Amino acid sequence: MPGQPVRRFGGTAAQIRSALGFYKVMAYLTGIMLLLLAVEVVLRYVFGLVLLMGGTDLATGASHGFGFISANPDGSLPVSGGFNLSVAVLIVHGWMYVVYLVADFRLWSLLRWPFSKFILIALGGVIPFLSFVLEGRIHAQALREIEENPQAARRY
């Protein structure tokens, strides 16, 4: 329509689709890790359990294979050595969230959405199940904007 402002993107449609694919993968991975983190927090703080692989039982000297152990009341573990998978889930989710924010920023900047949209998408990595819901909506909205504004891609 004449007089209507022309929509401008920060990149080409191919760049936006690429950013959208990266965002989709990171949304699902971060969402899954967030759900694992939520389960781990419940197990740790409600039931006092920690998932541990390997190590030696301090009381008996027996080898600990793989499984849940009860933490002592002071928070220490009755097993020395071993690999604490509960802590690994925390660390992996934290770094995945950082990469998720990069994917969020890339998509947001290419589509030139308002800053509030960036914050909303970022919340998907810290509120369980939200990344799954947002991913579908954001994906559909981005594709719709590309379709409705074919002239909006920046020209080189």
C-alpha positions as CSV (number, residue, x, y, z in Angstrom):
1,M,0.0,0.0,0.0
2,P,1.3,3.5,-0.7
3,G,2.2,5.5,2.3
4,Q,2.8,2.4,4.4
5,P,6.4,2.3,5.8
6,V,8.6,-0.4,4.3
7,R,9.7,-3.0,6.8
8,R,13.5,-3.5,7.0
9,F,15.3,-6.5,8.3
10,G,18.9,-6.6,9.5
11,G,19.8,-9.4,7.1
12,T,18.6,-11.4,4.1
13,A,15.8,-14.0,4.3
14,A,18.4,-16.8,4.1
15,Q,20.3,-15.3,7.1
16,I,17.0,-15.0,9.1
17,R,16.1,-18.6,8.3
18,S,19.6,-19.8,9.4
19,A,19.2,-17.8,12.6
20,L,15.8,-19.3,13.1
21,G,17.1,-22.9,12.7
22,F,19.9,-22.2,15.2
23,Y,17.3,-20.7,17.6
24,K,15.1,-23.7,17.2
25,V,17.8,-26.2,18.1
26,M,19.0,-24.2,21.1
27,A,15.4,-23.7,22.3
28,Y,14.8,-27.4,22.4
29,L,18.2,-28.3,23.9
30,T,18.0,-25.6,26.6
31,G,14.4,-26.6,27.4
32,I,15.4,-30.2,27.9
33,M,18.3,-29.2,30.1
34,L,16.1,-26.9,32.1
35,L,13.7,-29.7,32.7
36,L,16.6,-32.0,33.9
37,L,17.7,-29.1,36.1
38,A,14.2,-28.8,37.6
39,V,14.2,-32.5,38.4
40,E,17.7,-32.3,39.8
41,V,16.7,-29.4,42.1
42,V,13.6,-31.3,43.4
43,L,15.7,-34.4,44.0
44,R,18.4,-32.5,45.8
45,Y,16.3,-30.1,48.0
46,V,13.2,-32.1,48.6
47,F,14.6,-35.6,48.8
48,G,18.3,-34.9,49.6
49,L,19.5,-37.0,46.7
50,V,22.5,-36.5,44.4
51,L,23.2,-38.4,41.2
52,L,26.8,-39.7,41.4
53,M,29.0,-41.8,39.1
54,G,32.0,-43.6,40.6
55,G,33.7,-42.9,43.9
56,T,34.3,-44.7,47.2
57,D,31.9,-44.9,50.1
58,L,33.6,-43.2,53.1
59,A,31.9,-45.4,55.7
60,T,32.5,-48.9,54.1
61,G,35.3,-48.3,51.6
62,A,33.1,-50.0,48.9
63,S,33.2,-48.7,45.4
64,H,30.1,-46.7,44.3
65,G,29.0,-47.4,40.7
66,F,26.2,-45.2,39.4
67,G,23.1,-44.0,41.1
68,F,21.5,-41.7,43.6
69,I,23.0,-41.2,47.1
70,S,21.6,-39.3,50.1
71,A,23.5,-36.2,51.0
72,N,24.5,-35.7,54.6
73,P,22.5,-33.1,56.6
74,D,25.3,-30.6,56.3
75,G,25.3,-31.0,52.5
76,S,28.4,-33.1,52.2
77,L,28.5,-36.4,50.3
78,P,29.2,-39.8,52.0
79,V,31.3,-40.7,48.9
80,S,34.7,-39.4,48.0
81,G,35.8,-39.0,44.4
82,G,33.4,-39.8,41.6
83,F,31.7,-37.6,39.2
84,N,28.7,-35.6,40.4
85,L,26.2,-35.7,37.5
86,S,23.8,-33.3,39.4
87,V,26.5,-30.6,39.3
88,A,27.2,-31.4,35.6
89,V,23.5,-30.8,34.8
90,L,23.8,-27.3,36.4
91,I,26.9,-26.4,34.5
92,V,25.7,-27.8,31.1
93,H,22.4,-25.9,31.4
94,G,24.2,-22.7,32.3
95,W,26.5,-22.8,29.2
96,M,23.6,-23.9,27.0
97,Y,21.6,-20.9,28.2
98,V,24.5,-18.6,27.2
99,V,24.5,-20.1,23.7
100,Y,20.6,-19.9,23.7
101,L,21.0,-16.2,24.4
102,V,23.3,-15.8,21.5
103,A,20.7,-17.5,19.2
104,D,18.0,-15.3,20.7
105,F,20.1,-12.1,20.1
106,R,21.0,-13.1,16.5
107,L,17.3,-13.7,15.6
108,W,16.1,-10.6,17.4
109,S,18.7,-8.4,15.8
110,L,18.1,-9.7,12.3
111,L,14.3,-9.3,12.6
112,R,14.7,-5.9,14.3
113,W,12.0,-6.7,16.9
114,P,11.5,-4.6,20.0
115,F,13.7,-5.2,23.0
116,S,10.8,-6.6,25.0
117,K,10.6,-9.5,22.5
118,F,14.3,-10.3,23.2
119,I,13.6,-10.4,27.0
120,L,10.5,-12.6,26.4
121,I,12.5,-15.1,24.3
122,A,15.3,-15.0,26.9
123,L,12.9,-16.1,29.6
124,G,12.3,-19.3,27.7
125,G,15.6,-20.6,29.0
126,V,14.8,-20.0,32.7
127,I,11.0,-20.9,33.0
128,P,10.4,-24.6,32.5
129,F,8.4,-25.5,29.3
130,L,8.3,-21.9,28.1
131,S,11.1,-22.5,25.5
132,F,9.0,-25.2,23.8
133,V,5.9,-22.9,23.7
134,L,7.8,-19.8,22.6
135,E,9.8,-21.7,19.9
136,G,6.6,-22.6,18.0
137,R,5.2,-19.1,18.2
138,I,8.5,-17.3,17.4
139,H,9.2,-19.6,14.5
140,A,5.7,-19.0,13.0
141,Q,5.9,-15.2,13.5
142,A,9.4,-15.0,11.9
143,L,8.3,-17.0,8.9
144,R,5.1,-14.9,8.6
145,E,7.1,-11.7,8.7
146,I,9.5,-12.9,6.0
147,E,6.6,-14.0,3.8
148,E,4.7,-10.7,4.3
149,N,7.7,-8.5,3.6
150,P,9.7,-10.0,0.7
151,Q,11.2,-6.6,-0.1
152,A,12.4,-6.1,3.5
153,A,15.7,-7.9,3.2
154,R,18.8,-5.7,3.3
155,R,20.5,-5.4,-0.1
156,Y,24.2,-5.7,-0.4
